[in-house]
C-alpha cells in the first residue's frame, strides 16, 4: 500500500514537471494561483527561475518608485 502511494506521488510529479516544460506560461499563472493556497516554496517552484526573476525585478521597481515619490 505504501509503495503504491509512493509510486503515485512519483508519477504525478513527473507529469507535473513535463507539463511545466511544455507550457511555461501556464506555470507562471499557476505560481500566482498557488500563492493563495500554498506556501512561498510552492510559488517559487511554480514560477521557475525566470518568473521569480521577473517578480523580484518588479518588486524592486515598485519599491524604488515608492521611495522616489
mmCIF file of the N, C-alpha and C atoms, coordinates in Angstrom:
data_MODEL
# 
_entry.id   MODEL 
# 
loop_
_atom_site.group_PDB 
_atom_site.id 
_atom_site.type_symbol 
_atom_site.label_atom_id 
_atom_site.label_alt_id 
_atom_site.label_comp_id 
_atom_site.label_asym_id 
_atom_site.label_entity_id 
_atom_site.label_seq_id 
_atom_site.pdbx_PDB_ins_code 
_atom_site.Cartn_x 
_atom_site.Cartn_y 
_atom_site.Cartn_z 
_atom_site.occupancy 
_atom_site.B_iso_or_equiv 
_atom_site.pdbx_formal_charge 
_atom_site.auth_seq_id 
_atom_site.auth_comp_id 
_atom_site.auth_asym_id 
_atom_site.auth_atom_id 
_atom_site.pdbx_PDB_model_num 
ATOM 1   N N  . UNK A 1 1  ? 0.817  -1.200 0.000   1.00 0.00 ? 1  UNK A N  1 
ATOM 2   C CA . UNK A 1 1  ? 0.000  0.000  0.000   1.00 0.00 ? 1  UNK A CA 1 
ATOM 3   C C  . UNK A 1 1  ? 0.861  1.265  0.000   1.00 0.00 ? 1  UNK A C  1 
ATOM 4   N N  . UNK A 1 2  ? 1.887  1.266  0.829   1.00 0.00 ? 2  UNK A N  1 
ATOM 5   C CA . UNK A 1 2  ? 2.765  2.437  0.915   1.00 0.00 ? 2  UNK A CA 1 
ATOM 6   C C  . UNK A 1 2  ? 3.535  2.613  -0.388  1.00 0.00 ? 2  UNK A C  1 
ATOM 7   N N  . UNK A 1 3  ? 3.923  1.514  -1.005  1.00 0.00 ? 3  UNK A N  1 
ATOM 8   C CA . UNK A 1 3  ? 4.663  1.601  -2.264  1.00 0.00 ? 3  UNK A CA 1 
ATOM 9   C C  . UNK A 1 3  ? 3.785  2.175  -3.365  1.00 0.00 ? 3  UNK A C  1 
ATOM 10  N N  . UNK A 1 4  ? 2.499  1.843  -3.345  1.00 0.00 ? 4  UNK A N  1 
ATOM 11  C CA . UNK A 1 4  ? 1.576  2.383  -4.352  1.00 0.00 ? 4  UNK A CA 1 
ATOM 12  C C  . UNK A 1 4  ? 1.433  3.897  -4.202  1.00 0.00 ? 4  UNK A C  1 
ATOM 13  N N  . UNK A 1 5  ? 1.336  4.375  -2.978  1.00 0.00 ? 5  UNK A N  1 
ATOM 14  C CA . UNK A 1 5  ? 1.238  5.817  -2.741  1.00 0.00 ? 5  UNK A CA 1 
ATOM 15  C C  . UNK A 1 5  ? 2.508  6.522  -3.179  1.00 0.00 ? 5  UNK A C  1 
ATOM 16  N N  . UNK A 1 6  ? 3.653  5.913  -2.866  1.00 0.00 ? 6  UNK A N  1 
ATOM 17  C CA . UNK A 1 6  ? 4.932  6.494  -3.264  1.00 0.00 ? 6  UNK A CA 1 
ATOM 18  C C  . UNK A 1 6  ? 5.050  6.550  -4.779  1.00 0.00 ? 6  UNK A C  1 
ATOM 19  N N  . UNK A 1 7  ? 4.641  5.490  -5.429  1.00 0.00 ? 7  UNK A N  1 
ATOM 20  C CA . UNK A 1 7  ? 4.695  5.431  -6.891  1.00 0.00 ? 7  UNK A CA 1 
ATOM 21  C C  . UNK A 1 7  ? 3.761  6.469  -7.503  1.00 0.00 ? 7  UNK A C  1 
ATOM 22  N N  . UNK A 1 8  ? 2.580  6.617  -6.917  1.00 0.00 ? 8  UNK A N  1 
ATOM 23  C CA . UNK A 1 8  ? 1.621  7.601  -7.407  1.00 0.00 ? 8  UNK A CA 1 
ATOM 24  C C  . UNK A 1 8  ? 2.186  9.011  -7.299  1.00 0.00 ? 8  UNK A C  1 
ATOM 25  N N  . UNK A 1 9  ? 2.810  9.329  -6.155  1.00 0.00 ? 9  UNK A N  1 
ATOM 26  C CA . UNK A 1 9  ? 3.415  10.649 -5.975  1.00 0.00 ? 9  UNK A CA 1 
ATOM 27  C C  . UNK A 1 9  ? 4.520  10.876 -6.987  1.00 0.00 ? 9  UNK A C  1 
ATOM 28  N N  . UNK A 1 10 ? 5.321  9.840  -7.225  1.00 0.00 ? 10 UNK A N  1 
ATOM 29  C CA . UNK A 1 10 ? 6.425  9.950  -8.172  1.00 0.00 ? 10 UNK A CA 1 
ATOM 30  C C  . UNK A 1 10 ? 5.915  10.194 -9.589  1.00 0.00 ? 10 UNK A C  1 
ATOM 31  N N  . UNK A 1 11 ? 4.896  9.456  -10.015 1.00 0.00 ? 11 UNK A N  1 
ATOM 32  C CA . UNK A 1 11 ? 4.381  9.621  -11.376 1.00 0.00 ? 11 UNK A CA 1 
ATOM 33  C C  . UNK A 1 11 ? 3.677  10.965 -11.546 1.00 0.00 ? 11 UNK A C  1 
ATOM 34  N N  . UNK A 1 12 ? 2.965  11.424 -10.537 1.00 0.00 ? 12 UNK A N  1 
ATOM 35  C CA . UNK A 1 12 ? 2.312  12.729 -10.663 1.00 0.00 ? 12 UNK A CA 1 
ATOM 36  C C  . UNK A 1 12 ? 3.342  13.846 -10.712 1.00 0.00 ? 12 UNK A C  1 
ATOM 37  N N  . UNK A 1 13 ? 4.448  13.697 -9.979  1.00 0.00 ? 13 UNK A N  1 
ATOM 38  C CA . UNK A 1 13 ? 5.500  14.716 -10.027 1.00 0.00 ? 13 UNK A CA 1 
ATOM 39  C C  . UNK A 1 13 ? 6.157  14.743 -11.403 1.00 0.00 ? 13 UNK A C  1 
ATOM 40  N N  . UNK A 1 14 ? 6.373  13.585 -11.988 1.00 0.00 ? 14 UNK A N  1 
ATOM 41  C CA . UNK A 1 14 ? 6.941  13.521 -13.341 1.00 0.00 ? 14 UNK A CA 1 
ATOM 42  C C  . UNK A 1 14 ? 6.003  14.185 -14.337 1.00 0.00 ? 14 UNK A C  1 
ATOM 43  N N  . UNK A 1 15 ? 4.714  13.919 -14.234 1.00 0.00 ? 15 UNK A N  1 
ATOM 44  C CA . UNK A 1 15 ? 3.736  14.527 -15.136 1.00 0.00 ? 15 UNK A CA 1 
ATOM 45  C C  . UNK A 1 15 ? 3.704  16.040 -14.957 1.00 0.00 ? 15 UNK A C  1 
ATOM 46  N N  . UNK A 1 16 ? 3.813  16.506 -13.712 1.00 0.00 ? 16 UNK A N  1 
ATOM 47  C CA . UNK A 1 16 ? 3.802  17.949 -13.462 1.00 0.00 ? 16 UNK A CA 1 
ATOM 48  C C  . UNK A 1 16 ? 5.038  18.605 -14.064 1.00 0.00 ? 16 UNK A C  1 
ATOM 49  N N  . UNK A 1 17 ? 6.190  17.978 -13.914 1.00 0.00 ? 17 UNK A N  1 
ATOM 50  C CA . UNK A 1 17 ? 7.416  18.533 -14.478 1.00 0.00 ? 17 UNK A CA 1 
ATOM 51  C C  . UNK A 1 17 ? 7.355  18.586 -16.002 1.00 0.00 ? 17 UNK A C  1 
ATOM 52  N N  . UNK A 1 18 ? 6.801  17.557 -16.622 1.00 0.00 ? 18 UNK A N  1 
ATOM 53  C CA . UNK A 1 18 ? 6.673  17.547 -18.084 1.00 0.00 ? 18 UNK A CA 1 
ATOM 54  C C  . UNK A 1 18 ? 5.727  18.645 -18.556 1.00 0.00 ? 18 UNK A C  1 
ATOM 55  N N  . UNK A 1 19 ? 4.645  18.861 -17.818 1.00 0.00 ? 19 UNK A N  1 
ATOM 56  C CA . UNK A 1 19 ? 3.693  19.915 -18.178 1.00 0.00 ? 19 UNK A CA 1 
ATOM 57  C C  . UNK A 1 19 ? 4.343  21.293 -18.062 1.00 0.00 ? 19 UNK A C  1 
ATOM 58  N N  . UNK A 1 20 ? 5.160  21.486 -17.043 1.00 0.00 ? 20 UNK A N  1 
ATOM 59  C CA . UNK A 1 20 ? 5.846  22.768 -16.883 1.00 0.00 ? 20 UNK A CA 1 
ATOM 60  C C  . UNK A 1 20 ? 6.814  23.020 -18.032 1.00 0.00 ? 20 UNK A C  1 
ATOM 61  N N  . UNK A 1 21 ? 7.458  21.975 -18.515 1.00 0.00 ? 21 UNK A N  1 
ATOM 62  C CA . UNK A 1 21 ? 8.382  22.131 -19.639 1.00 0.00 ? 21 UNK A CA 1 
ATOM 63  C C  . UNK A 1 21 ? 7.634  22.438 -20.930 1.00 0.00 ? 21 UNK A C  1 
ATOM 64  N N  . UNK A 1 22 ? 6.461  21.830 -21.111 1.00 0.00 ? 22 UNK A N  1 
ATOM 65  C CA . UNK A 1 22 ? 5.692  22.039 -22.340 1.00 0.00 ? 22 UNK A CA 1 
ATOM 66  C C  . UNK A 1 22 ? 4.990  23.390 -22.376 1.00 0.00 ? 22 UNK A C  1 
ATOM 67  N N  . UNK A 1 23 ? 4.572  23.888 -21.228 1.00 0.00 ? 23 UNK A N  1 
ATOM 68  C CA . UNK A 1 23 ? 3.761  25.095 -21.207 1.00 0.00 ? 23 UNK A CA 1 
ATOM 69  C C  . UNK A 1 23 ? 4.267  26.044 -20.117 1.00 0.00 ? 23 UNK A C  1 
ATOM 70  N N  . UNK A 1 24 ? 5.318  26.805 -20.389 1.00 0.00 ? 24 UNK A N  1 
ATOM 71  C CA . UNK A 1 24 ? 5.896  27.652 -19.347 1.00 0.00 ? 24 UNK A CA 1 
ATOM 72  C C  . UNK A 1 24 ? 5.001  28.815 -18.904 1.00 0.00 ? 24 UNK A C  1 
ATOM 73  N N  . UNK A 1 25 ? 4.145  29.320 -19.776 1.00 0.00 ? 25 UNK A N  1 
ATOM 74  C CA . UNK A 1 25 ? 3.282  30.432 -19.355 1.00 0.00 ? 25 UNK A CA 1 
ATOM 75  C C  . UNK A 1 25 ? 2.225  29.969 -18.368 1.00 0.00 ? 25 UNK A C  1 
ATOM 76  N N  . UNK A 1 26 ? 1.804  28.739 -18.479 1.00 0.00 ? 26 UNK A N  1 
ATOM 77  C CA . UNK A 1 26 ? 0.839  28.212 -17.515 1.00 0.00 ? 26 UNK A CA 1 
ATOM 78  C C  . UNK A 1 26 ? 1.479  28.082 -16.141 1.00 0.00 ? 26 UNK A C  1 
ATOM 79  N N  . UNK A 1 27 ? 2.758  27.768 -16.117 1.00 0.00 ? 27 UNK A N  1 
ATOM 80  C CA . UNK A 1 27 ? 3.430  27.642 -14.826 1.00 0.00 ? 27 UNK A CA 1 
ATOM 81  C C  . UNK A 1 27 ? 3.514  28.996 -14.127 1.00 0.00 ? 27 UNK A C  1 
ATOM 82  N N  . UNK A 1 28 ? 3.615  30.069 -14.899 1.00 0.00 ? 28 UNK A N  1 
ATOM 83  C CA . UNK A 1 28 ? 3.649  31.405 -14.310 1.00 0.00 ? 28 UNK A CA 1 
ATOM 84  C C  . UNK A 1 28 ? 2.334  31.712 -13.607 1.00 0.00 ? 28 UNK A C  1 
ATOM 85  N N  . UNK A 1 29 ? 1.220  31.475 -14.293 1.00 0.00 ? 29 UNK A N  1 
ATOM 86  C CA . UNK A 1 29 ? -0.076 31.745 -13.666 1.00 0.00 ? 29 UNK A CA 1 
ATOM 87  C C  . UNK A 1 29 ? -0.359 30.756 -12.545 1.00 0.00 ? 29 UNK A C  1 
ATOM 88  N N  . UNK A 1 30 ? 0.110  29.544 -12.691 1.00 0.00 ? 30 UNK A N  1 
ATOM 89  C CA . UNK A 1 30 ? -0.076 28.537 -11.653 1.00 0.00 ? 30 UNK A CA 1 
ATOM 90  C C  . UNK A 1 30 ? 0.642  28.951 -10.375 1.00 0.00 ? 30 UNK A C  1 
ATOM 91  N N  . UNK A 1 31 ? 1.802  29.572 -10.549 1.00 0.00 ? 31 UNK A N  1 
ATOM 92  C CA . UNK A 1 31 ? 2.549  30.035 -9.384  1.00 0.00 ? 31 UNK A CA 1 
ATOM 93  C C  . UNK A 1 31 ? 1.781  31.086 -8.602  1.00 0.00 ? 31 UNK A C  1 
ATOM 94  N N  . UNK A 1 32 ? 1.150  32.005 -9.281  1.00 0.00 ? 32 UNK A N  1 
ATOM 95  C CA . UNK A 1 32 ? 0.362  33.013 -8.588  1.00 0.00 ? 32 UNK A CA 1 
ATOM 96  C C  . UNK A 1 32 ? -0.908 32.429 -7.994  1.00 0.00 ? 32 UNK A C  1 
ATOM 97  N N  . UNK A 1 33 ? -1.510 31.462 -8.673  1.00 0.00 ? 33 UNK A N  1 
ATOM 98  C CA . UNK A 1 33 ? -2.705 30.824 -8.122  1.00 0.00 ? 33 UNK A CA 1 
ATOM 99  C C  . UNK A 1 33 ? -2.381 30.004 -6.890  1.00 0.00 ? 33 UNK A C  1 
ATOM 100 N N  . UNK A 1 34 ? -1.228 29.391 -6.851  1.00 0.00 ? 34 UNK A N  1 
ATOM 101 C CA . UNK A 1 34 ? -0.823 28.626 -5.678  1.00 0.00 ? 34 UNK A CA 1 
ATOM 102 C C  . UNK A 1 34 ? -0.560 29.523 -4.489  1.00 0.00 ? 34 UNK A C  1 
ATOM 103 N N  . UNK A 1 35 ? -0.252 30.764 -4.742  1.00 0.00 ? 35 UNK A N  1 
ATOM 104 C CA . UNK A 1 35 ? 0.068  31.679 -3.650  1.00 0.00 ? 35 UNK A CA 1 
ATOM 105 C C  . UNK A 1 35 ? -1.128 31.866 -2.720  1.00 0.00 ? 35 UNK A C  1 
ATOM 106 N N  . UNK A 1 36 ? -2.332 31.724 -3.224  1.00 0.00 ? 36 UNK A N  1 
ATOM 107 C CA . UNK A 1 36 ? -3.499 31.906 -2.371  1.00 0.00 ? 36 UNK A CA 1 
ATOM 108 C C  . UNK A 1 36 ? -3.705 30.733 -1.431  1.00 0.00 ? 36 UNK A C  1 
ATOM 109 N N  . UNK A 1 37 ? -3.241 29.537 -1.819  1.00 0.00 ? 37 UNK A N  1 
ATOM 110 C CA . UNK A 1 37 ? -3.472 28.353 -1.003  1.00 0.00 ? 37 UNK A CA 1 
ATOM 111 C C  . UNK A 1 37 ? -2.206 27.685 -0.493  1.00 0.00 ? 37 UNK A C  1 
ATOM 112 N N  . UNK A 1 38 ? -1.070 28.055 -1.039  1.00 0.00 ? 38 UNK A N  1 
ATOM 113 C CA . UNK A 1 38 ? 0.150  27.353 -0.695  1.00 0.00 ? 38 UNK A CA 1 
ATOM 114 C C  . UNK A 1 38 ? 1.146  28.224 0.036   1.00 0.00 ? 38 UNK A C  1 
ATOM 115 N N  . UNK A 1 39 ? 2.356  27.737 0.048   1.00 0.00 ? 39 UNK A N  1 
ATOM 116 C CA . UNK A 1 39 ? 3.421  28.458 0.726   1.00 0.00 ? 39 UNK A CA 1 
ATOM 117 C C  . UNK A 1 39 ? 4.299  29.175 -0.295  1.00 0.00 ? 39 UNK A C  1 
ATOM 118 N N  . UNK A 1 40 ? 5.277  29.891 0.192   1.00 0.00 ? 40 UNK A N  1 
ATOM 119 C CA . UNK A 1 40 ? 6.200  30.598 -0.681  1.00 0.00 ? 40 UNK A CA 1 
ATOM 120 C C  . UNK A 1 40 ? 7.001  29.630 -1.544  1.00 0.00 ? 40 UNK A C  1 
ATOM 121 N N  . UNK A 1 41 ? 7.298  28.465 -1.017  1.00 0.00 ? 41 UNK A N  1 
ATOM 122 C CA . UNK A 1 41 ? 8.042  27.453 -1.769  1.00 0.00 ? 41 UNK A CA 1 
ATOM 123 C C  . UNK A 1 41 ? 7.240  27.011 -2.991  1.00 0.00 ? 41 UNK A C  1 
ATOM 124 N N  . UNK A 1 42 ? 5.928  26.845 -2.834  1.00 0.00 ? 42 UNK A N  1 
ATOM 125 C CA . UNK A 1 42 ? 5.075  26.473 -3.968  1.00 0.00 ? 42 UNK A CA 1 
ATOM 126 C C  . UNK A 1 42 ? 5.073  27.564 -5.033  1.00 0.00 ? 42 UNK A C  1 
ATOM 127 N N  . UNK A 1 43 ? 5.089  28.808 -4.602  1.00 0.00 ? 43 UNK A N  1 
ATOM 128 C CA . UNK A 1 43 ? 5.101  29.920 -5.555  1.00 0.00 ? 43 UNK A CA 1 
ATOM 129 C C  . UNK A 1 43 ? 6.390  29.911 -6.362  1.00 0.00 ? 43 UNK A C  1 
ATOM 130 N N  . UNK A 1 44 ? 7.503  29.748 -5.680  1.00 0.00 ? 44 UNK A N  1 
ATOM 131 C CA . UNK A 1 44 ? 8.802  29.750 -6.354  1.00 0.00 ? 44 UNK A CA 1 
ATOM 132 C C  . UNK A 1 44 ? 8.908  28.573 -7.306  1.00 0.00 ? 44 UNK A C  1 
ATOM 133 N N  . UNK A 1 45 ? 8.463  27.398 -6.881  1.00 0.00 ? 45 UNK A N  1 
ATOM 134 C CA . UNK A 1 45 ? 8.505  26.230 -7.760  1.00 0.00 ? 45 UNK A CA 1 
ATOM 135 C C  . UNK A 1 45 ? 7.595  26.395 -8.966  1.00 0.00 ? 45 UNK A C  1 
ATOM 136 N N  . UNK A 1 46 ? 6.453  27.015 -8.781  1.00 0.00 ? 46 UNK A N  1 
ATOM 137 C CA . UNK A 1 46 ? 5.530  27.207 -9.888  1.00 0.00 ? 46 UNK A CA 1 
ATOM 138 C C  . UNK A 1 46 ? 6.006  28.243 -10.893 1.00 0.00 ? 46 UNK A C  1 
ATOM 139 N N  . UNK A 1 47 ? 6.675  29.252 -10.413 1.00 0.00 ? 47 UNK A N  1 
ATOM 140 C CA . UNK A 1 47 ? 7.133  30.313 -11.300 1.00 0.00 ? 47 UNK A CA 1 
ATOM 141 C C  . UNK A 1 47 ? 8.378  29.922 -12.085 1.00 0.00 ? 47 UNK A C  1 
ATOM 142 N N  . UNK A 1 48 ? 9.248  29.161 -11.495 1.00 0.00 ? 48 UNK A N  1 
ATOM 143 C CA . UNK A 1 48 ? 10.510 28.840 -12.141 1.00 0.00 ? 48 UNK A CA 1 
ATOM 144 C C  . UNK A 1 48 ? 11.494 29.978 -11.946 1.00 0.00 ? 48 UNK A C  1 
ATOM 145 N N  . UNK A 1 49 ? 12.692 29.824 -12.471 1.00 0.00 ? 49 UNK A N  1 
ATOM 146 C CA . UNK A 1 49 ? 13.720 30.823 -12.214 1.00 0.00 ? 49 UNK A CA 1 
ATOM 147 C C  . UNK A 1 49 ? 13.479 32.111 -12.986 1.00 0.00 ? 49 UNK A C  1 
ATOM 148 N N  . UNK A 1 50 ? 12.888 32.014 -14.180 1.00 0.00 ? 50 UNK A N  1 
ATOM 149 C CA . UNK A 1 50 ? 12.615 33.231 -14.952 1.00 0.00 ? 50 UNK A CA 1 
ATOM 150 C C  . UNK A 1 50 ? 11.482 34.035 -14.317 1.00 0.00 ? 50 UNK A C  1 
ATOM 151 N N  . UNK A 1 51 ? 10.452 33.359 -13.945 1.00 0.00 ? 51 UNK A N  1 
ATOM 152 C CA . UNK A 1 51 ? 9.320  34.035 -13.310 1.00 0.00 ? 51 UNK A CA 1 
ATOM 153 C C  . UNK A 1 51 ? 9.698  34.665 -11.987 1.00 0.00 ? 51 UNK A C  1 
ATOM 154 N N  . UNK A 1 52 ? 10.535 33.963 -11.229 1.00 0.00 ? 52 UNK A N  1 
ATOM 155 C CA . UNK A 1 52 ? 10.988 34.514 -9.954  1.00 0.00 ? 52 UNK A CA 1 
ATOM 156 C C  . UNK A 1 52 ? 11.843 35.754 -10.181 1.00 0.00 ? 52 UNK A C  1 
ATOM 157 N N  . UNK A 1 53 ? 12.677 35.731 -11.212 1.00 0.00 ? 53 UNK A N  1 
ATOM 158 C CA . UNK A 1 53 ? 13.489 36.903 -11.532 1.00 0.00 ? 53 UNK A CA 1 
ATOM 159 C C  . UNK A 1 53 ? 12.631 38.095 -11.916 1.00 0.00 ? 53 UNK A C  1 
ATOM 160 N N  . UNK A 1 54 ? 11.605 37.846 -12.704 1.00 0.00 ? 54 UNK A N  1 
ATOM 161 C CA . UNK A 1 54 ? 10.685 38.920 -13.093 1.00 0.00 ? 54 UNK A CA 1 
ATOM 162 C C  . UNK A 1 54 ? 9.949  39.469 -11.875 1.00 0.00 ? 54 UNK A C  1 
ATOM 163 N N  . UNK A 1 55 ? 9.533  38.592 -10.987 1.00 0.00 ? 55 UNK A N  1 
ATOM 164 C CA . UNK A 1 55 ? 8.837  39.016 -9.773  1.00 0.00 ? 55 UNK A CA 1 
ATOM 165 C C  . UNK A 1 55 ? 9.736  39.875 -8.894  1.00 0.00 ? 55 UNK A C  1 
ATOM 166 N N  . UNK A 1 56 ? 10.981 39.468 -8.714  1.00 0.00 ? 56 UNK A N  1 
ATOM 167 C CA . UNK A 1 56 ? 11.922 40.248 -7.902  1.00 0.00 ? 56 UNK A CA 1 
ATOM 168 C C  . UNK A 1 56 ? 12.184 41.599 -8.557  1.00 0.00 ? 56 UNK A C  1 
ATOM 169 N N  . UNK A 1 57 ? 12.387 41.604 -9.869  1.00 0.00 ? 57 UNK A N  1 
ATOM 170 C CA . UNK A 1 57 ? 12.615 42.860 -10.583 1.00 0.00 ? 57 UNK A CA 1 
ATOM 171 C C  . UNK A 1 57 ? 11.417 43.793 -10.443 1.00 0.00 ? 57 UNK A C  1 
ATOM 172 N N  . UNK A 1 58 ? 10.229 43.260 -10.564 1.00 0.00 ? 58 UNK A N  1 
ATOM 173 C CA . UNK A 1 58 ? 9.012  44.050 -10.417 1.00 0.00 ? 58 UNK A CA 1 
ATOM 174 C C  . UNK A 1 58 ? 8.906  44.640 -9.011  1.00 0.00 ? 58 UNK A C  1 
ATOM 175 N N  . UNK A 1 59 ? 9.222  43.842 -8.007  1.00 0.00 ? 59 UNK A N  1 
ATOM 176 C CA . UNK A 1 59 ? 9.181  44.345 -6.634  1.00 0.00 ? 59 UNK A CA 1 
ATOM 177 C C  . UNK A 1 59 ? 10.210 45.455 -6.418  1.00 0.00 ? 59 UNK A C  1 
ATOM 178 N N  . UNK A 1 60 ? 11.381 45.323 -7.001  1.00 0.00 ? 60 UNK A N  1 
ATOM 179 C CA . UNK A 1 60 ? 12.391 46.368 -6.868  1.00 0.00 ? 60 UNK A CA 1 
ATOM 180 C C  . UNK A 1 60 ? 11.956 47.661 -7.553  1.00 0.00 ? 60 UNK A C  1 
ATOM 181 N N  . UNK A 1 61 ? 11.348 47.566 -8.717  1.00 0.00 ? 61 UNK A N  1 
ATOM 182 C CA . UNK A 1 61 ? 10.862 48.755 -9.430  1.00 0.00 ? 61 UNK A CA 1 
ATOM 183 C C  . UNK A 1 61 ? 9.770  49.449 -8.619  1.00 0.00 ? 61 UNK A C  1 
ATOM 184 N N  . UNK A 1 62 ? 8.837  48.676 -8.094  1.00 0.00 ? 62 UNK A N  1 
ATOM 185 C CA . UNK A 1 62 ? 7.746  49.266 -7.308  1.00 0.00 ? 62 UNK A CA 1 
ATOM 186 C C  . UNK A 1 62 ? 8.303  49.917 -6.046  1.00 0.00 ? 62 UNK A C  1 
ATOM 187 N N  . UNK A 1 63 ? 9.226  49.242 -5.382  1.00 0.00 ? 63 UNK A N  1 
ATOM 188 C CA . UNK A 1 63 ? 9.829  49.803 -4.163  1.00 0.00 ? 63 UNK A CA 1 
ATOM 189 C C  . UNK A 1 63 ? 10.582 51.098 -4.475  1.00 0.00 ? 63 UNK A C  1 
ATOM 190 N N  . UNK A 1 64 ? 11.326 51.119 -5.559  1.00 0.00 ? 64 UNK A N  1 
ATOM 191 C CA . UNK A 1 64 ? 12.069 52.325 -5.954  1.00 0.00 ? 64 UNK A CA 1 
ATOM 192 C C  . UNK A 1 64 ? 11.113 53.465 -6.289  1.00 0.00 ? 64 UNK A C  1 
ATOM 193 N N  . UNK A 1 65 ? 10.051 53.174 -7.005  1.00 0.00 ? 65 UNK A N  1 
ATOM 194 C CA . UNK A 1 65 ? 9.063  54.197 -7.347  1.00 0.00 ? 65 UNK A CA 1 
ATOM 195 C C  . UNK A 1 65 ? 8.395  54.731 -6.076  1.00 0.00 ? 65 UNK A C  1 
ATOM 196 N N  . UNK A 1 66 ? 8.143  53.856 -5.127  1.00 0.00 ? 66 UNK A N  1 
ATOM 197 C CA . UNK A 1 66 ? 7.523  54.268 -3.863  1.00 0.00 ? 66 UNK A CA 1 
ATOM 198 C C  . UNK A 1 66 ? 8.444  55.202 -3.090  1.00 0.00 ? 66 UNK A C  1 
ATOM 199 N N  . UNK A 1 67 ? 9.725  54.883 -3.069  1.00 0.00 ? 67 UNK A N  1 
ATOM 200 C CA . UNK A 1 67 ? 10.692 55.707 -2.344  1.00 0.00 ? 67 UNK A CA 1 
ATOM 201 C C  . UNK A 1 67 ? 10.851 57.075 -3.021  1.00 0.00 ? 67 UNK A C  1 
ATOM 202 N N  . UNK A 1 68 ? 10.881 57.118 -4.358  1.00 0.00 ? 68 UNK A N  1 
ATOM 203 C CA . UNK A 1 68 ? 11.090 58.381 -5.058  1.00 0.00 ? 68 UNK A CA 1 
ATOM 204 C C  . UNK A 1 68 ? 9.884  59.302 -5.004  1.00 0.00 ? 68 UNK A C  1 
ATOM 205 N N  . UNK A 1 69 ? 8.690  58.761 -4.942  1.00 0.00 ? 69 UNK A N  1 
ATOM 206 C CA . UNK A 1 69 ? 7.503  59.607 -4.950  1.00 0.00 ? 69 UNK A CA 1 
ATOM 207 C C  . UNK A 1 69 ? 6.857  59.556 -3.632  1.00 0.00 ? 69 UNK A C  1 
# 
